[in-house]
Amino acid sequence: MFLAVAEAGSFSEAARRLGISPSAVSQAIGSLEKRLGTPLFRRSTRSVSLTDVGNDYLVAAAPAVEQLRQAAENATGKSGRPAGTLRLTMPRAPSI
């Protein structure tokens, strides 16, 4: 969720992209900030921006998340789509 908010620049836009409520995003970010003991975002009524610590966290976390995405893609067969030969067996159409 951290990356989604950082990329979207908005809690509500990140929530829309993730298909969850803005309050769920806000609570998750708040929980992360509490665990880390520092704010990651500057919040105002009109915008959200990264703090210096938030930017450092983004720089460190983004490659790790990309590696996880790549691992998931590799585990699902590159494209995540079925691949290979499909064989069908069906009766012949009668001759007319």
VEXLUMLUM-820290 format. One line per 3 residues: number of its first residue (from 1); their letters; for each residue x, y, z of C-alpha. Coordinates in nm, 4 decimals. Example, Ala and Ser with C-alpha at 12.3 -4.5 7.8 and 13.67 -1.06 7.14 Angstrom:
BEGIN
1) as) 1.2300 -0.4500 0.7800 ~ 1.3670 -0.1060 0.7140
end
This chain:
BEGIN
1) mfl) 0.0000 0.0000 0.0000 ~ 0.2889 0.2322 0.0718 ~ 0.4030 0.2146 -0.2914
4) ava) 0.0474 0.2659 -0.4186 ~ 0.0081 0.5853 -0.2141 ~ 0.3551 0.7080 -0.3113
7) eag) 0.2833 0.6469 -0.6811 ~ -0.0705 0.7881 -0.6733 ~ 0.0103 1.0859 -0.4505
10) sfs) -0.3272 1.0331 -0.2850 ~ -0.4796 0.7959 -0.0330 ~ -0.8123 0.7939 -0.2164
13) eaa) -0.6550 0.7288 -0.5578 ~ -0.4400 0.4507 -0.4136 ~ -0.7518 0.3001 -0.2536
16) rrl) -0.9376 0.3152 -0.5865 ~ -0.6495 0.1425 -0.7670 ~ -0.6281 -0.1257 -0.4965
19) gis) -1.0053 -0.1733 -0.4771 ~ -1.0275 -0.0974 -0.1048 ~ -1.1551 0.1891 0.1072
22) psa) -0.9494 0.5038 0.1655 ~ -0.9808 0.4502 0.5407 ~ -0.8235 0.1032 0.5054
25) vsq) -0.5297 0.2581 0.3185 ~ -0.4960 0.5334 0.5775 ~ -0.5021 0.2834 0.8642
28) aig) -0.2422 0.0605 0.6972 ~ -0.0087 0.3539 0.6339 ~ -0.0620 0.4760 0.9898
31) sle) 0.0238 0.1304 1.1202 ~ 0.3404 0.1188 0.9064 ~ 0.4448 0.4633 1.0283
34) krl) 0.3829 0.3574 1.3878 ~ 0.5957 0.0425 1.3421 ~ 0.8765 0.2458 1.1856
37) gtp) 0.8409 0.5225 1.4421 ~ 0.8406 0.8021 1.1869 ~ 0.6010 0.9693 0.9417
40) lfr) 0.6451 0.8671 0.5786 ~ 0.3990 1.1170 0.4294 ~ 0.3152 1.4851 0.4738
43) rst) -0.0612 1.5129 0.4657 ~ -0.2728 1.8159 0.3871 ~ -0.6353 1.8503 0.2883
46) rsv) -0.5330 1.8707 -0.0772 ~ -0.2241 1.6552 -0.1169 ~ 0.0020 1.3839 0.0148
49) slt) 0.3789 1.3942 -0.0324 ~ 0.6689 1.1883 0.0908 ~ 0.8841 1.3019 0.3797
52) dvg) 1.2606 1.2634 0.3428 ~ 1.2391 0.9364 0.5380 ~ 0.9441 0.8296 0.3192
55) ndy) 1.1466 0.8963 0.0069 ~ 1.4390 0.6928 0.1433 ~ 1.1962 0.4116 0.2289
58) lva) 1.0520 0.4241 -0.1233 ~ 1.3982 0.4030 -0.2806 ~ 1.4806 0.1002 -0.0636
61) aap) 1.1424 -0.0757 -0.0867 ~ 1.0622 -0.0365 -0.4576 ~ 1.3291 -0.2798 -0.5860
64) ave) 1.2286 -0.5407 -0.3272 ~ 0.8630 -0.5157 -0.4257 ~ 0.9558 -0.5403 -0.7940
67) qlr) 1.1538 -0.8580 -0.7193 ~ 0.8470 -1.0039 -0.5473 ~ 0.6283 -0.9144 -0.8465
70) qaa) 0.8806 -1.0771 -1.0796 ~ 0.8929 -1.3914 -0.8650 ~ 0.5129 -1.4151 -0.8701
73) ena) 0.5099 -1.3695 -1.2467 ~ 0.7723 -1.6426 -1.2904 ~ 0.5762 -1.8758 -1.0648
76) tgk) 0.2630 -1.8329 -1.2760 ~ 0.4368 -1.9072 -1.6052 ~ 0.5597 -1.5657 -1.7163
79) sgr) 0.2355 -1.4218 -1.8438 ~ -0.0047 -1.5782 -1.5966 ~ -0.1990 -1.7172 -1.8926
82) pag) -0.2412 -2.0790 -1.9952 ~ 0.0031 -2.1846 -2.2639 ~ 0.0607 -2.4948 -2.4708
85) tlr) -0.1255 -2.7154 -2.7135 ~ -0.5000 -2.7499 -2.6825 ~ -0.6436 -3.0718 -2.8283
88) ltm) -1.0126 -3.1095 -2.8955 ~ -1.1947 -3.4328 -2.9637 ~ -1.5348 -3.4037 -3.1275
91) pra) -1.7545 -3.5987 -3.3653 ~ -1.7286 -3.5342 -3.7359 ~ -2.0044 -3.3341 -3.8927
94) psi) -2.2308 -3.5490 -4.1114 ~ -2.1844 -3.5132 -4.4884 ~ -2.4692 -3.3486 -4.6670
end
